[in-house]
Amino acid sequence: MTDIDNTQYLLAALIEIYRGQAVPLPESDPELEKNLLCDVYSSAISFARFDESRQALSEDIFRCSREGSTVREELERVQGQTPDVLNAKMIAAAHMMKVFNPGRFTLS
């Protein structure tokens, strides 16, 4: 799987994870996952409705940039997150899919 294919799969997997679904996760480059998750968290801040959600996302960004993060770890973390945080992350992942695939996906 190329990095682009892997990125697309991981973004689709994140969307499903944020929706509460179980997703099979392939082995992938930890640095790719870290960068992807940091980008999702950063983008999600603009979609969060509440200050508490933006604060939680800021903490995710800080943790991810300092310690790294993987999609498997994110799968465990979503259990305690609020619907606003999960929704913001899901929208951010969907927008990133659209950016990586211009013209292929439309969001309404």
TORFINU-738413 format. One line per 5 residues: number of its first residue (from 1); their letters; for each residue y, x, z of N, C-alpha, C. Coordinates in Angstrom, 1 decimal. Layout:
NUM = a = Y X Z Y X Z Y X Z  ...
END
This chain:
1 = mtdid = -1.2 0.8 0.0 0.0 0.0 0.0 1.2 0.9 0.0  2.2 0.6 -0.9 3.4 1.4 -0.9 4.3 1.0 0.2  5.3 1.9 0.5 6.3 1.5 1.6 7.0 0.2 1.3  7.3 -0.1 0.1 8.0 -1.4 -0.2 7.0 -2.5 0.0  5.8 -2.4 -0.4 4.8 -3.5 -0.2 4.5 -3.6 1.3
6 = ntqyl = 4.4 -2.5 2.0 4.2 -2.5 3.5 5.4 -3.2 4.2  6.6 -2.8 3.8 7.8 -3.4 4.4 7.8 -4.9 4.2  7.5 -5.4 2.9 7.4 -6.8 2.7 6.4 -7.5 3.5  5.2 -6.9 3.6 4.2 -7.5 4.4 4.6 -7.6 5.9  5.2 -6.5 6.4 5.6 -6.5 7.8 6.7 -7.5 8.1
11 = laali = 7.6 -7.7 7.1 8.7 -8.7 7.3 8.0 -10.1 7.3  7.1 -10.3 6.4 6.4 -11.6 6.4 5.6 -11.8 7.7  5.0 -10.8 8.2 4.2 -10.9 9.4 5.2 -11.1 10.6  6.3 -10.5 10.6 7.3 -10.8 11.7 7.7 -12.2 11.7  8.0 -12.8 10.5 8.4 -14.2 10.4 7.3 -15.1 11.1
16 = eiyrg = 6.1 -14.8 10.7 5.0 -15.6 11.3 4.8 -15.4 12.8  5.0 -14.1 13.2 4.9 -13.8 14.6 6.0 -14.6 15.4  7.2 -14.6 14.9 8.3 -15.3 15.5 8.1 -16.8 15.5  7.3 -17.3 14.6 6.9 -18.7 14.6 5.7 -19.0 15.5  5.2 -18.0 16.1 4.1 -18.2 17.1 2.7 -18.1 16.5
21 = qavpl = 2.6 -17.5 15.3 1.3 -17.4 14.6 0.7 -16.1 14.8  -0.6 -16.0 14.8 -1.4 -14.7 14.8 -1.4 -14.2 13.4  -1.2 -12.9 13.3 -1.2 -12.2 12.0 -2.0 -10.9 12.0  -2.8 -10.7 11.0 -3.5 -9.4 11.0 -2.5 -8.3 10.6  -2.5 -7.3 11.3 -1.5 -6.2 11.1 -2.2 -4.9 10.6
26 = pesdp = -1.8 -4.4 9.4 -2.4 -3.2 8.9 -1.8 -2.0 9.6  -2.5 -0.9 9.5 -2.0 0.4 10.0 -0.8 0.7 9.1  0.3 1.1 9.7 1.4 1.5 8.9 2.2 2.6 9.7  3.1 3.2 9.0 3.9 4.3 9.5 4.7 3.9 10.7  4.6 4.5 11.9 5.4 4.1 13.0 6.9 4.2 12.8
31 = elekn = 7.3 5.2 12.1 8.7 5.4 11.8 9.2 4.3 10.9  8.5 3.8 10.0 8.8 2.7 9.1 9.0 1.4 10.0  8.0 1.2 10.9 8.1 0.0 11.7 9.3 0.1 12.7  9.5 1.3 13.2 10.7 1.4 14.1 12.0 1.1 13.4  12.2 1.7 12.2 13.4 1.4 11.4 13.5 0.0 11.0
36 = llcdv = 12.4 -0.6 10.6 12.4 -2.0 10.2 12.8 -2.9 11.4  12.2 -2.7 12.5 12.5 -3.5 13.7 13.9 -3.3 14.2  14.4 -2.1 14.2 15.8 -1.9 14.5 16.8 -2.6 13.6  16.4 -2.7 12.3 17.2 -3.4 11.3 17.2 -4.9 11.6  16.0 -5.4 11.9 15.8 -6.8 12.2 16.6 -7.2 13.4
41 = yssai = 16.5 -6.4 14.5 17.3 -6.7 15.7 18.8 -6.7 15.5  19.2 -5.6 14.7 20.7 -5.5 14.4 21.2 -6.7 13.6  20.4 -7.1 12.7 20.8 -8.3 11.8 20.7 -9.6 12.6  19.8 -9.7 13.5 19.6 -10.9 14.3 20.8 -11.2 15.2  21.5 -10.3 15.6 22.7 -10.5 16.5 23.6 -11.5 15.9
46 = sfarf = 23.9 -11.4 14.6 24.8 -12.3 13.9 24.3 -13.8 13.8  22.9 -13.9 14.0 22.3 -15.3 13.9 22.1 -15.9 15.3  22.3 -15.1 16.3 22.1 -15.7 17.7 23.2 -16.6 18.1  22.9 -17.7 18.7 23.9 -18.7 19.1 24.5 -18.4 20.5  23.8 -17.8 21.3 24.2 -17.6 22.7 24.5 -16.2 23.1
51 = desrq = 25.4 -15.9 24.0 25.7 -14.6 24.5 24.5 -13.9 25.1  23.7 -14.7 25.8 22.5 -14.1 26.5 21.5 -13.6 25.4  21.5 -14.3 24.3 20.6 -13.9 23.2 21.1 -12.7 22.6  22.4 -12.6 22.4 23.0 -11.4 21.8 22.7 -10.2 22.7  22.8 -10.4 24.0 22.6 -9.3 25.0 21.1 -8.9 24.9
56 = alsed = 20.2 -9.8 24.8 18.8 -9.5 24.7 18.5 -8.7 23.5  19.1 -9.1 22.4 19.0 -8.3 21.1 19.6 -6.9 21.2  20.7 -6.8 21.9 21.3 -5.5 22.1 20.3 -4.6 22.9  19.7 -5.2 23.9 18.7 -4.4 24.6 17.5 -4.0 23.8  17.1 -4.9 22.9 16.0 -4.6 21.9 16.4 -3.4 21.0
61 = ifrcs = 17.7 -3.4 20.5 18.1 -2.3 19.7 18.2 -1.0 20.4  18.7 -1.0 21.7 18.8 0.2 22.5 17.4 0.7 22.7  16.4 -0.1 23.1 15.1 0.3 23.4 14.4 0.9 22.2  14.6 0.1 21.1 14.0 0.6 19.8 14.5 1.9 19.3  15.8 2.1 19.4 16.4 3.4 19.0 16.0 4.5 19.9
66 = regst = 15.8 4.3 21.2 15.5 5.3 22.1 14.0 5.6 22.2  13.2 4.5 22.3 11.8 4.7 22.5 10.9 4.4 21.3  11.5 3.8 20.3 10.7 3.3 19.2 10.1 2.0 19.5  9.5 1.4 18.5 8.9 0.1 18.6 8.0 -0.1 17.4  6.9 -0.9 17.7 6.0 -1.2 16.6 5.9 -2.8 16.5
71 = vreel = 5.4 -3.2 15.4 5.2 -4.7 15.2 4.1 -5.2 16.2  3.1 -4.4 16.5 2.2 -4.8 17.5 2.8 -5.0 18.9  3.7 -4.1 19.3 4.5 -4.3 20.5 5.4 -5.5 20.5  6.0 -5.7 19.3 6.8 -6.9 19.1 6.0 -8.2 19.3  4.8 -8.2 18.8 3.9 -9.3 19.0 3.7 -9.7 20.5
76 = ervqg = 3.6 -8.7 21.3 3.5 -8.9 22.8 4.8 -9.3 23.4  5.9 -8.8 22.9 7.2 -9.1 23.5 7.7 -10.5 23.2  7.3 -11.1 22.2 7.8 -12.4 21.8 7.4 -13.5 22.8  6.4 -13.2 23.6 5.9 -14.3 24.5 7.0 -14.7 25.5  7.9 -13.8 25.9 8.8 -14.1 26.9 10.2 -14.3 26.4
81 = qtpdv = 10.4 -14.4 25.1 11.7 -14.5 24.5 12.1 -16.0 24.3  13.4 -16.2 24.3 13.9 -17.6 24.1 13.8 -18.0 22.7  13.8 -19.3 22.4 13.8 -19.8 21.1 15.0 -19.3 20.2  16.1 -19.2 20.9 17.3 -18.7 20.1 17.1 -17.3 19.6  16.5 -16.4 20.5 16.3 -15.0 20.1 15.2 -15.0 19.0
86 = lnakm = 14.2 -15.8 19.1 13.1 -15.8 18.1 13.6 -16.3 16.8  14.4 -17.4 16.8 15.0 -17.9 15.6 15.9 -16.9 14.9  16.7 -16.2 15.7 17.7 -15.2 15.1 16.9 -14.1 14.5  15.8 -13.7 15.1 15.0 -12.6 14.5 14.3 -13.1 13.3  13.8 -14.3 13.3 13.1 -14.9 12.1 14.1 -15.0 10.9
91 = iaaah = 15.3 -15.5 11.2 16.3 -15.6 10.1 16.6 -14.2 9.6  16.8 -13.2 10.5 17.1 -11.9 10.1 16.0 -11.3 9.2  14.8 -11.5 9.6 13.6 -11.0 8.8 13.6 -11.6 7.4  13.9 -12.9 7.4 13.9 -13.6 6.1 15.0 -13.1 5.2  16.2 -12.9 5.7 17.3 -12.4 4.9 16.9 -10.9 4.4
96 = mmkvf = 16.3 -10.2 5.3 15.9 -8.8 4.8 14.9 -8.9 3.7  14.0 -9.9 3.7 13.0 -10.0 2.6 13.8 -10.3 1.3  14.8 -11.2 1.5 15.6 -11.5 0.3 16.4 -10.3 -0.3  16.9 -9.5 0.6 17.6 -8.3 0.2 16.6 -7.3 -0.5  15.4 -7.2 0.0 14.4 -6.3 -0.6 13.9 -6.8 -1.9
101 = npgrf = 14.0 -8.1 -2.2 13.5 -8.8 -3.4 14.5 -9.7 -4.0  15.6 -9.1 -4.5 16.7 -10.0 -5.0 16.2 -10.8 -6.2  16.5 -12.1 -6.1 16.1 -13.0 -7.2 14.7 -13.6 -7.0  13.9 -13.0 -6.1 12.6 -13.5 -5.9 12.5 -14.6 -4.9  13.3 -14.5 -3.9 13.3 -15.5 -2.8 14.7 -16.2 -2.7
106 = tls = 14.6 -17.5 -2.4 15.9 -18.2 -2.2 15.8 -18.8 -0.8  16.9 -18.7 -0.1 17.0 -19.3 1.2 18.0 -20.4 1.2  17.7 -21.5 1.9 18.7 -22.6 1.9 19.2 -22.8 3.3
END
